[in-house]
Amino acid sequence: MAKLVLIHVANEDPILAEMDDLPNPGDNYVVFTNPRRRDGRPVNYVTAGARTFIFPWTRISFIEVMVSEDERREVLEFFRSE
């Protein structure tokens, strides 16, 4: 199952994408599919029709791994009712 990630590319807006596997510590690059902006619009430097991308770690500041719907249901959230 693909993981939804938010990739922070150096000097660019973050992009939302899917990753089949999280990168290993020894990897020199990151592979992801279906990149888009956070609002769902296409990324301006991506060629139309391209689906899978390989970015070198030197271009990436950090990656946020988003919680899936199944994981969100398992998390007990505390809230205060006033």
N, C-alpha and C positions, 0 to 999 in steps of 0.2 A: 504494500500500500504506500503510495507516494505521500511524502510529508510536505505540508505547506510551509514555505520559508519566506522571510523578508531579507533580501540581500542588499547590504549597504555597500555600493560600489563607490570607490574614491572619486570625488568631484562630480558625482551624479546623484540624482534622486534615487532613493531606495526602490528596488523592484520586487514584486511579489512573484513567486515561481514555485514549482514543485520539484522535489528531489526524491529519487527512489531510495537512495541510501545517503546517510550523512557522510561527509568526507572523513577519511582516516587521517591521523596526525602526520603521516609521511607523504600525503598527497601534495602535488605541486599545483593542482588545479581543482576546480569545482565544476561538476556537471549538473545542469538543471534543465527543466523543460517549461514551456509555456510562460515566458516572462511577460509581465504587464506592470503598469503602474499600480499604485495602491487603490486608485479609483476605478481600475479595470481597463483604462485606455491603453493602447499599444505603446511600447517603448519606442521613442523616435529614432534610435540608432540601430534598431533591429530590422532586418530585411523581411518584408511580408512573405509569409509561407514558411519561414524558418521555424523549427520547433525545438530542437535540442541545442544547448549552448555549453561551451567549455570556457571558463574564465580562469586566468591565473590568479593565485592567491595574492599576488602583488597588487592587483586591482581592487581587492575586496578588503574593507575595513573589518566587518564582522557580519555574522549571519544570525538572525533570530528564527528559531523554530517555533512555529505557531502550534497551539493546542488543537487537536482534532475534536470533533463533536463527541466522540466516544470518551475521550479523556476528560472532556469538560463535564460530562455527566458523572464521572467517577469522583471528581473533586468536590469536597465538602466546603462550601463557602459560608463564611460567617457574616452575618449582617445584624444590624441593630434596628429595631423598630421603635419609633418614638410615638 
